Amino acid sequence: MRIETDRLIITEFTMDMAQNVHENSLDEDNRRFVPDEVFETIEDARETIAFLMAQYGKSDGPLCYPVITKTLGLNIGYVQMVPIGNENWEIGYHIAKSHTGNGYATEAVKAFLPVMAKAIGIDQVTGICLSENVASKHVLIKCGFVPVFEGIGDYQGEKREVFRSVWKMPTNDNPPGVKVPGQHGKARQTRSRV
């Protein structure tokens, strides 16, 4: 799979990405908001990448893809779709702290959602984050997720204050070639290959 935006490439993992995956996972936001996605060693990252690569071509997920910058070829994070039961899927994403604040998460999620929803055969996706994760809530809302619940709920096996939202496939479904709103209101063309 390959999805391109003006600034990013979303593609499949390769084993040589283990160092970047390890380093990207160690920032304080990742530890705070998704501690189960922290890889303390490069070997931990390798094991996870091997598992994720084995999921490609399957329909039971998780389906996780690295986000690479076009200009420098840097692995800055990932986007993923994870099955959460009853034929429902959840979006997940992480951009390394050193690359946040540039709109990369929003750009990646906007491009990824319609392509993956179509590939999986679903027309809606759930977004869940901790309520205190304001940046993640903003990404979800910018990407067209509609809030459906905020309050005490289950989050990684604990009762926490959570934010839940739902994205629905636009009726003018058009991947590949999804129009992704760009900076300053411009639209840019996204290319995809699943």
N, C-alpha and C positions, 0 to 999 in steps of 0.2 A: 504494500500500500504506500502511496505517496500523495500528499496533499501539499500544494504550494500556495502561499500568499505572497504579497509584496516583499515581506521581510523574513518569512519563515518557511521551513520545510518540515513536514510531519511525515515520518517514515518508519520503517521497522528497526527494531533493536539489532545490534550486532555485538558479539562478545567483546570487541575492542572498546566498547563504550563503558566498561565497568568502572574505570577510574572516575569518569565524569559523573556517572550515576551515584557512586559513593560520595564524591565531593558535594554534588548538588543536594544530597539528602541530609547533610549535616547541619544546615542552618537552623537557627533558633525557631523560626516559624514552623518549619517542618517538624521539629521535635515537639513543639507545643500543640500543633493542630492535627498532625497525622503521624504520631510516634511509631506506628507499625510500618511506616515507609521510610524509616531511618536505617541506613546500612552502615554499620560501624566499621566494617572492613571491606576491602575490595573483593575479597572472596564472597562475602554476603551479597554484594552487588552482582557478582558473576552468577551465583546460584539463582538469584531472582531473575536476571536477564535470561538465563537458560529456560527457566519456567515460563516466562512471558513469551519467549520465542516459540516455545512448544504450543502455545495457545493460538498462534496465527493459523488461520484457515479453519478454526473451530468456531462453533456458535455458542459455546457456553462460558466463554470469557474466563478471566478478565482479558480485555483487548487493550493493550497499553502500547503507546508509541512515543518515541522521543521527539522533542521539539528542537530543531536546529536552526541557528541563524544563517541566513543566506550570505551575508557579507563576510563573516569570519569562519563560518562552519562550526560554531560553538554549540555544544549540547547544553541547553539551558534549562531543560525540564522535560515534562511529559504531559500528555493528555490520555485519558483512558475511559473506556466504558466497562462497567462492572455489573454483572447480573445481581439483582437484589431480591429475586423471588417473584413468583406469580407473573412471569414474563415481563417484569419491570427491570429497567436498566438505570444505573446511576452514572453521571458524568464525574470524572475526577481529573484533577490537574494540579501541577506544581511547577512554578518557575523559581529557580534558585534566587535567593535573596539579592545577590549581586546584579540581577537582571530585572528585578521588579520595578514597577513604576513607569514602565515603557509601553504598556498596553499589550505586551506579548501574550499574556494569559487570555485576554479577551479576543485577540486576533486568532489565536490557536483554537479556542473553543468554538468561536463562530464558524470557522472553516470546517472543523472536525465534526460537529453535531449533525448537520444534514447528510454528510457523506456516510458516516457510521450508522446513523439511524436507518438510512436506506439499505445499507449493506446487511444490517442485522434483520431488517424487516419490521421495524417498529415506527410508530408515529409520535411517541412522546418519551421524554427522558426526565428523570428526577435529578435534582440538584440538592445536596445536603451538605451543610457545613455547621460548625459551631457558631452560635450567634455572635460571639466576640470576634470572630474572624471577619471583620468589616470588609477587608479587601476582597475576600472570596465572595461575600454577599454582593458586592458591587459588580464583580465579574459576571456572576449569574444573572443579575438584573440587566446588565448591559447586553448580555447575549440572548435576551428574550425570555428568560425564566420568569414565571409568575409566582410570587410567594403564595404558599398554601397553608403554612403553619410556622409559628415561632413560639417555642416554649420548651418545657422539660420533655425530653424524649431520649430514646436509646441512641448512643453514639459510641461505636466500638466497644460495646458491652457495658457501658456505664450510662447512668442517667445524667444527662447534661442539658444545658440550654442550647437547643438546635434551631436552625433555620432550614425549612424545606421549601422547595419550589419545583415547578414543573415547566418544561419546555415542550411545545408541540410543533411538529413539522409544519412549516408554512404551506398553505394550500397551493401556492405557486412553486412547489418543489422543483428545483432545477439543478441538483448536482448531476454530473460534474459541471463546473463553471459557476459555482455558487457566487452570488454577489455578496461581498462582505463589506459593510460600511467601513470606510477608512478614516484616517485622521482628518479633522476639519470638514467632515460631512461628505468627503469624496467616496465614491464606491470603487472598489478594485475587483478585478476578476481573480478567482481562485481556481487553480487547476488541480484535478484530483485523478488518481488512478487507484482503484481498489482491487 
